Amino acid sequence: MFNTDPNDLKPFADLARSFAVKELAGKVAQHDRYPFGDFYQDILEKFHHLGFLGVTLPAALGGIDGGVAALCEMLLQICEVDASPGGIIFTQTLAQEILLAAGNRNLAQSIFLKAASPKEMLVAFPAYTNPAQTDSLPLVQKKGNDYNLTGRLELLVLGSLARQAIIPARHGRGPDYSFFLISLDNPKVERSEPVFTLGLHACPAVDVTFSGTRAHLIGEENLGHRYFGKVSPEMNSAAAAMNAGILRGAFNEAFSYSQKREQGGRPIFHWSEIVMMLASISVKADVAAMCVHQSCLELERKSSGYESRISAASLHVAELACNATTDGIQVLGGYGYMKEYGQEKRYRDARMVQALLGAVPYKKLDIIQKAVHAASCDL
Amino acid sequence: MFHALPPTDEGNEMKNSPEALSWLSSFPKFEDTWLGLSYAPHMPKHMVKETREVIAIARKFNDAVAKPLALKLDRLTHEDMDYLPWDLVGEANRWGFYTMWIPKMFGGQGYNMPSMSCFSEEVASACAGIMNVIGVHYLAVAGLITSGNARLAKRILREVVAGEKSGDPCVLALATTEPGAGTDVEESDLVDKGCVTCQARRVENGYIVNGTKVFISMGHVSSWTVLYAYEDLKQPSETTIGFVVKTGTKGFSFGSHENKMGQRVCPASVLIFEDCFIPDEQVLFSAGLVKKFTKKPVKDIAQRYIDYVVSATRPGVCAFGIGVARGAFEAALHYSSSTEINGRLMINQEWVQCMLAEMHKNVILGRLAYTEANNANNHRGLYRLLQIKPVYYYLKAMPHFWFDKVIAPVLDWELTSRIMGRLYFDLPKPEDQRCCSGWASVAKFAGTDLGVKNCQMAIEIMGQKGLRQDAGVEKMLRDIKLLQIYEGTNQLNRLNAFKCLIAPEVPQAKVFDE
């Protein structure tokens, strides 16, 4: 269901906003502290209870069937306060969508419908990579109908919180890869402590080493890129929504601070350079929100080339967020650089969100490769 | 007929003609623009040799200390919120870094000041935080020396030298920023309307100081702090008063040190003064001292003092930024040289090569910016006197005992401070000061903006690898941001560049007067 009617989305937005304000606000810095990891256990319980861990998942599989537009609206509201829980929802949705894109509905049902706890519900996924664009994936060996993984995978998001993970792995040389479901409780899986990353600290990622770990094939062999490509437009919209939320948060804090802080005997809001910076952040925040909205419409219509347009929107919003969060700190001066304020975290988180689904240059190259492919098909 | 030089209106050659001078003095003026060209013939040749030596020392230090410690110490500061870099300060002290750029007449090693920018770029390319642990000390050194108070500068700087010899470091900090006033305290035009609260009240034989300073780099580990307060909070620009205050003085304490995003190895401290008595002999700068050598308004002299300090230090901040920009470039270069995508090394893809070339260009441009800002100081500012060739070579040639036995006592004379005061504040032309201050600001915001840009590019090239602390670039992205804020935000520096380099050409232009 792709529903972009604002009236239909309002309950999702209201729910996410009230949750963010009530449960997340005021605890953001506390949940960002080193060592990273188990910050949000209580929040995860509530996420699970409210259905935030299955926003796009069909109700028959244990989700709330909200659709991508609802997911985006919720991510925007949550990330305005704290992007880390947004990262958890994003990764969980990405894993679920891969499962469904590969046609593993029964497997999804067996995991999600009866999940009694967040740990049982969560599925870890290497959300910061496009597996086709990395040469360092685990290798898979097939013995009869069994698959075994060996090798290392970096930044498995939610790897310290989830019971299971979806892992991309290769059968040999070449770009093709397959997705596999593995149990993270398997003794042949070695997990690191949560990795010290730039941001999204309450959405931890671990490095994982496999040594002959038994794995369950998702979909068909060597079609990982197809499943990843299928879910990319939805997840690019979701990533854009996260950064749109970060942008809105950056503007709100800068605007609020500018009315309290004085320079030369009057609020800095009365100095035109500050007003210009605020205007610049505001423009970026509004454009980002419109990009998210338009992406959802594109997903609904699915007209030719929509995947690339959504990818472009996501890239653009990420760039806006990286620039605006840099200025967001600047408006607050020295205070913006301190962890007691939210701006420095947004500066870090925006770059983490920008890296979701793979490195920026490859996303750009991919847009043109798709265009070339489409043009050759038209000939 | 062919003319090697075009004729003037009068038919004479253009060279040195009144018409040529007229063209050259139109905006942008030759003297304010091609600074390196004007300075080059005056530069003592030995400065090149000295700078080469400084860069070699910095690279050795990076290899032995900064690179192995950068990520380790960053992680440690996250694990232990109370971490203070005592060991690192000890190490820098052993390497002689706290006296390296103190002039020989004050007991230091007397390396030329511009070479410190090159040193800063090198060390900051490994770790901006570690460079700050060394560099902030020289912000206070600049505050001491440019005050014109030779006696007090000598006393404190000799303690620094003694600290190096004894192995017990004597590091300096400088405190201006207040909780309610950051930009305001750097501009005389703003400070009278601002919200400063650090007050010095005159008492017998000294002053009682009350107030709080924030974001003071290295405060907790410093032995002496150069402190600025105001006698009259309603007229701070007319009553600015500078002190040196020793750590441990009754009434002077430290609050927390800030929980910063980056450069965490260098603490940013809260300094609290509660009825802190500071004796007259520790007054560095005051209206009373200023009146001994000039009749100019104290407000103007206070602004000149600020300009002197920041003209010397902002090119250094540019160098910090370019160091980080270089660190990011080198990380991206290493990553793309060793990473294959679809069986092909990244570095052999054109887009990677162009991005790396762009990053390298940013480093080169930033380096040119701080070099030219230093040329302004060399040719028309703070360093000019020390780099007149006979003075430079005399200072190089004379042994330390000459300065210890002959020059040092002279620095205690009141006459010496008066002469230094006149040399620094009364004699220099306003246009020279504007040129130095403007160029320093341009370098500062250019270099630090380029630093942020390179870190962003590196993290994009490196994808998920760049997000990891153990890969280095994520720390650089955290570290670099602070450089756009301290030593005046980049917005303030843009305004100062406008005020110094552009506004004088536009009579109707007013700055800080919206």
Boltz contact constraints between the chains, C-beta under 6 A:
constraints:
  - contact:
      token1: [A, 34]
      token2: [B, 78]
      max_distance: 6.0
  - contact:
      token1: [A, 128]
      token2: [B, 464]
      max_distance: 6.0
  - contact:
      token1: [A, 129]
      token2: [B, 464]
      max_distance: 6.0
  - contact:
      token1: [A, 133]
      token2: [B, 341]
      max_distance: 6.0
  - contact:
      token1: [A, 135]
      token2: [B, 340]
      max_distance: 6.0
  - contact:
      token1: [A, 155]
      token2: [B, 464]
      max_distance: 6.0
  - contact:
      token1: [A, 175]
      token2: [B, 342]
      max_distance: 6.0
  - contact:
      token1: [A, 195]
      token2: [B, 468]
      max_distance: 6.0
  - contact:
      token1: [A, 196]
      token2: [B, 469]
      max_distance: 6.0
  - contact:
      token1: [A, 197]
      token2: [B, 467]
      max_distance: 6.0
  - contact:
      token1: [A, 197]
      token2: [B, 468]
      max_distance: 6.0
  - contact:
      token1: [A, 198]
      token2: [B, 467]
      max_distance: 6.0
  - contact:
      token1: [A, 198]
      token2: [B, 474]
      max_distance: 6.0
  - contact:
      token1: [A, 262]
      token2: [B, 195]
      max_distance: 6.0
  - contact:
      token1: [A, 263]
      token2: [B, 183]
      max_distance: 6.0
  - contact:
      token1: [A, 263]
      token2: [B, 184]
      max_distance: 6.0
  - contact:
      token1: [A, 264]
      token2: [B, 190]
      max_distance: 6.0
  - contact:
      token1: [A, 264]
      token2: [B, 193]
      max_distance: 6.0
  - contact:
      token1: [A, 265]
      token2: [B, 193]
      max_distance: 6.0
  - contact:
      token1: [A, 273]
      token2: [B, 491]
      max_distance: 6.0
  - contact:
      token1: [A, 333]
      token2: [B, 182]
      max_distance: 6.0
  - contact:
      token1: [A, 333]
      token2: [B, 485]
      max_distance: 6.0
  - contact:
      token1: [A, 333]
      token2: [B, 489]
      max_distance: 6.0
  - contact:
      token1: [A, 334]
      token2: [B, 182]
      max_distance: 6.0
  - contact:
      token1: [A, 334]
      token2: [B, 215]
      max_distance: 6.0
  - contact:
      token1: [A, 334]
      token2: [B, 485]
      max_distance: 6.0
  - contact:
      token1: [A, 337]
      token2: [B, 260]
      max_distance: 6.0
  - contact:
      token1: [A, 337]
      token2: [B, 261]
      max_distance: 6.0
  - contact:
      token1: [A, 337]
      token2: [B, 482]
      max_distance: 6.0
  - contact:
      token1: [A, 337]
      token2: [B, 485]
      max_distance: 6.0
  - contact:
      token1: [A, 338]
      token2: [B, 258]
      max_distance: 6.0
  - contact:
      token1: [A, 339]
      token2: [B, 259]
      max_distance: 6.0
  - contact:
      token1: [A, 344]
      token2: [B, 261]
      max_distance: 6.0
  - contact:
      token1: [A, 351]
      token2: [B, 459]
      max_distance: 6.0
  - contact:
      token1: [A, 355]
      token2: [B, 464]
      max_distance: 6.0
  - contact:
      token1: [A, 355]
      token2: [B, 467]
      max_distance: 6.0
  - contact:
      token1: [A, 359]
      token2: [B, 463]
      max_distance: 6.0
  - contact:
      token1: [A, 360]
      token2: [B, 460]
      max_distance: 6.0
